[in-house]
């Protein structure tokens, strides 16, 4: 039995997309133009790849790595966004992070949960640092701006508060992941 078997198909999809959601929240907070967007997308992918292919990966990271190397999901099975603007994208992405962290905390080991939280935060931080914000044609601006820092702080809050043991009366039986 694989660790993945602890999750329903929908739950596993939330876990698998959690790191991308962390990066998407940062991107939506402060769009960087086409060149910046490409750099940020590359940072998301590289950070996820580095975490799931680490020599010291946990069983969760091992299961994620196996899925990343397997057949990609059917695009029709992926949840469709109802976002109408970038603020909605950010809000939905942060909710996706919260749900994924909660699921991992409820259904995986503390070591897996810690590794997953570390990956989420690393994805957010590296995405924010991937492209300068402001300025003109890469001249001026700042590496990480206030909007990106605010999202990173929100992710830190979510990964610290979204576990079953830190929640206010939530247990796996009162699964908050069905609120989407």
Steps between C-alpha positions, in 0.01 A plus 500: 500500500634840399464822699292628209234241593427703816345768276197502272567594137372854564707536816815378324443752222483775765825377656672479162389849396573664837855608411383650171223678690761655731690632199180617329402704807832686480470555124143629534598739780740686275511406130841551343430519127573223252873464572440507873214254471726258315770532767244450777348193332847355458574566869183315600586197286867488603421529870239224488737279300785561746282415799349180364831373361705570813709211633338535843140514380216376717240242394269786396767655280570153359131455408487848348815429297348177368187687390699781339686240292179314413218580262372856544138536611230560242455881477124448517541349848680808634293752695395799295570843644214739559737793549391826344813699584848461649373550855264203448789294362710582807213422739422169331868403490542573871189293574652217296818524709297493823307192390810315380688568824204387706469177300868418533488578873196276544609205285879487495777482758634806683821463296302504176300802619819688592663423164184606314475829691867569434445440128197731489690782669807446283284510185344830613834658591681392183206609285506843660876532448494377140419836339534864595181691563459857381762687305524498124640213289667349804664827602414616846220337693546262787557126517212432741237768551255565783212316330714188454630524856139520624410180312807322637398605852146373433642166384713483814186559704307236304765232533527566871125503565351258249598174666238295687686532830512882472146552375208615707304182549551362150572133467539290189128418532416872461710537188535868400611406150144468379444877521610568146 
